[in-house]
Amino acid sequence: MSWQHFMTRISGQRAQVLLDRQFEGKPLPGAQLPHFATVTIKNQLPPSGALWHPDEAPRLEKMEASLLQEVGKASRGWGIYVCRIAVEGSRQYFIYFGDQAQVAKGLVTFQDLNPTYKAQVDFSEDPSWSHYQGWLKQAPPPQPR
């Protein structure tokens, strides 16, 4: 995958964006993946002037891996994680998928496996992938390798 990290400001807050650019300039799979989920997870430790507390980083990484694994299993290959935005005290994950009922089950399993992290999930329809296209427009040009 062609991931890009960049810093920006969102609603006046510092934000770190991790964006998958693999669909840039290609036909978007909106017909196959018309559903969109935003998963927001609050950090447990105060960020102490950073986006997250350094002592919490290993737990956040494990929690993130668990989230992506459970959504991946539940979506049966019909789910794509396209973006993560970290602001002071929370992370948001953005996922396109085909079957909302299956992804919802995966998120329940994730919550059961990670009871100390509470996830807020918002589902919507986005067959045009307007969220993804908006992030591509806001992102700085990728750096040559």
Secondary structure, 3 states (H helix, E strand, C coil): CCEEEEEEEECCEEEEEEEECCCCCCCCCCCCCCEEEEEEEECCCCCCCCCCCHHHHHHHHHHHHHHHHHHHHHHCCCEEEEEEEEECCEEEEEEEECCHHHHHHHHHHHHHHCCCCCEEEEEEECCCCHHHHHHHHHCCCCCCC
